[in-house]
C-alpha cells in the first residue's frame, strides 16, 4: 500500500533542506502554504502529515481516516491536538535533529558576548 505524505507548509523550510526518501512506496504532496480552510481537503487521504505552523485540530484529525503519524517540523507540539491523537492512536513527533547546530552556536555566542560595563554594578 502506498503511503500518502502531506507537507502543509513547505515554504517555512529554508532552501537547501532536502527531504530524505523513505524505504517505502509513497506519494509526497508539498504545499508551500496552507490556509486553515484548505487543511481538511489536503489531508483527507494522508497517512502522514508534516506541519510547521499549520494547526492540526480535532476536526482535522478525525477527518483524516488513514492518518497514522504527524510530524512537527519545529520544537513544540502545541499546534497539535494531542488528546485526539492519543484517542486515535496517532503518533506525534518533532523533526529529528532540529536546530542541533544553531542552538549550541547561539549559546556559545552568548557566552562569548562581552558584558557591558556597569552591568553588575549595584545602584
N, C-alpha and C positions, 0 to 999 in steps of 0.2 A: 504494500500500500504506500502510495506517495504521501510524504509529509508536506503539509502546507504551512509555510512560514511567512508571516506578515510583519514587516518593519514599518511602523506607523509614522515615524518622523525621522527618516534617514538624514534629512538636511541638518539635523542637530549634531551629526558626526562631522568632525573635521575631515577635509580632503586628505586622501592618502591612507585612511583606515580601511583595511581590507577585511571582508567577512570571510572567514575560513570555511572551506567546504566541509560538509559532514559526510560520513560514510553511509549514506542512505539516499534513496531516491527522494528528491524534494523539489517543490516549486517555491521560489522566493519572490515575494511581491514587495518591492521597495516603493514607499510613498515618501516624497520629500516632506510634506506636511499633511496632517490630517485634522480636519475640523471635527469638533465633537459630534456634529450631525452626521458625519460620514463613517464613524468608527464601527457601528454595528454592521453596516453593509460590507465593510472591508474585512472584518474578522469572522463573518458568519461561518466560513468553512475552514478556519485556521486551526491547526494543531498547536502551533507555537505563535505567540505574539511577542515582538520585540518593541519596546517603547522607551522613550527617554522622558518626555514631558506629557504625553497624552495620558489622561486619567482612564483607568480601567475600572468601571463601576460594576455593581451587582447586575444591572440590566445588561451590560455588555457581556459579562462573563456567562450569564445564563442564556444569552442568545447564540453564543459560540458553542454549539453542541459537541464539536470534536476537540475542543481545547484541552490540552494536557499540560502546557508549560507557558509561563510568562517570564520573559527575561527583561529586566530593567537595565537600560544602558546608562546607569548612574549609580549613586551611592545609596539612596534611600528607597523605600518601598511604600512611602506614604501616598503615592498616586494609585495604588492597587488596593482593591477591597479584599484584604487578606482573609477575613472571616468567610466570605463567599467562596474564595478559592479553596479554603480548608473543607468547606461543606461539599465541594465537588471534586475533591482530591486532585486539585490542580497545583502543580509545583510553581513556586515563585523564587527567582534568584536574581542577584545582581550580575553584571558582566564581570567575568574573571579578570583579574589584574588591572582593574580600573584605577588610574592615577598612581600606579606603582612608582613611576619616576617623578611626577610633578610634586607629590606631597613631600617626599624626602628633600627634593631640591628646594622647595619653599621653606621647609623647616630649617635647613642649613643657611639659607639666605637670611632668615630672621635671626638666627644665632650670630651670624657674622655682621649684622647691621650694627653700626656704631650707635652707642647710646648717647642721646643728646645731653649736653652739659646742663646740669641742674635737674635732670630727670629724677634723681633720687634725693634731691635736697628737700629738707623739711622747711616748711614755711612757718 
